[in-house]
Amino acid sequence: MRRGVYGRGARVGTVPSITVLVTDANTPFNYTDWVAAAAELRSDNIELYVVSVGNGPYPVAMAAVAGNADRVINVAREDDVTTAAAGMLDRLCL
């Protein structure tokens, strides 16, 4: 994603580069890979937020991916993602 979406990194100027990851994290995988990829994004000044859906995501792992538990929103169902996105936009677009 970093290479495909952001190319050489975050935008220059006053507009922040933000990525929102929406996941149910229901498939067994190594969270270490996610944390490393997220750290690489943050090192390029790209902010990362996580919307975790359902019971699959593990709070500690999702906080590690986001870099901060305050950047994680948990929703119970896929239908709730739209509501979470609206709340997130309110927080991010001040």
C-alpha positions, 0 to 999 in steps of 0.5 A: 500500500505504501508504494502503490498509494503514497509512492515516495511518502506523505504529502508535503504541506499542511494536509496530513496523509491518513490511511484507514485500515478496515479489517475483521482480522479473522484470518490467522496471520502474523500480526508482526508483519502488520505492525512492521508495515504500519511502522513503515507508513508512520516513518513516512509521516502517514497517520494510520487508523484502524476500524476493527469489525466483529470479534476477530481483531485483537485489541492489543494487536490492532493498537500496535498496528495503529500505533496508539489505542486511541486510533482504533475504533471497534464496531460489532458488525459490518453495517456499523462501519459507515457510522464509525467512518462518519465519526472518524471523519468528524475527528480527523477533519477539524 
